[in-house]
Amino acid sequence: MFSGKSVGIVGLGRIGSAIAKRAEAFGCTISYHSRSEKPESYYKYYPNITDLAANCKILFVACALSKGTLHIVNRKVIDALGPKGIIVNIGRGALIDEPELVSALLEGRLAGAGLDVFEHEPKVPEELLGLENVVLQPHVGSDTVETSIAMSDLVIENLEAHFQNKPVLTPVI
């Protein structure tokens, strides 16, 4: 189902590039949309996200959330992707206009979605829970043994600094 498909990536940063590399191994054609064209990339660049969506079957959303990217995937983008398209959001929930996503999935305007982030976390829209064309899972991108150890070490270092009346390494303001 994945091999040979056209893959669009929103945000060709570190994570988007890693997705592209893995998709290439499956014979997928890669295109992308980012704030600017990446001169070092040989993937096709679309300055308009709607054009990217119209020219791919699987759309990975991997950009940072900002005022400019809030709901970057809206009804227009979803409709451009079309009834055979799939959205995979591994960025932030608010990158996708969630009510539009839900209605597109319910109405058959979109084939499916893979989500590990949601617009109003931890709340997951009730309508998504019963759909067979949606894969939902917790955001576990940083849940590796190495990351867990590093996070535990950081907590201990912060506690030690606090109780020794030293500045903590990662203050919460």
ZIVEN-V237272 format. One record per backbone hydrogen bond with DSSP energy under -1.0 kcal/mol. NH is the residue of the N-H (numbers start at 1). CO is the residue of the C=O. If there is no record, write none. Layout:
BEGIN
NH_CO ; NH_CO
END
This chain:
BEGIN
4_26 ; 5_2 ; 7_29 ; 8_58 ; 9_31 ; 10_60 ; 11_33 ; 17_13 ; 18_14 ; 19_15 ; 20_16 ; 21_17 ; 22_18 ; 23_19 ; 24_20 ; 25_21 ; 26_23 ; 27_24 ; 28_23 ; 29_5 ; 31_7 ; 32_44 ; 33_9 ; 41_38 ; 44_30 ; 46_32 ; 52_48 ; 53_49 ; 54_50 ; 55_52 ; 56_53 ; 57_6 ; 58_6 ; 59_86 ; 60_8 ; 61_88 ; 62_10 ; 70_66 ; 71_94 ; 72_69 ; 73_95 ; 78_74 ; 79_75 ; 80_76 ; 81_77 ; 82_78 ; 85_82 ; 86_57 ; 87_112 ; 88_59 ; 89_114 ; 90_61 ; 95_92 ; 96_93 ; 97_73 ; 98_96 ; 101_97 ; 102_98 ; 103_99 ; 104_100 ; 105_101 ; 106_102 ; 107_103 ; 109_104 ; 110_104 ; 111_85 ; 112_85 ; 113_133 ; 114_87 ; 115_135 ; 116_89 ; 121_118 ; 123_120 ; 128_125 ; 131_128 ; 135_113 ; 137_115 ; 143_140 ; 144_142 ; 148_144 ; 149_145 ; 150_146 ; 151_147 ; 152_148 ; 153_149 ; 154_150 ; 155_151 ; 156_152 ; 157_153 ; 158_154 ; 159_155 ; 160_156 ; 161_157 ; 162_158 ; 163_159 ; 164_160 ; 165_162 ; 166_161
END
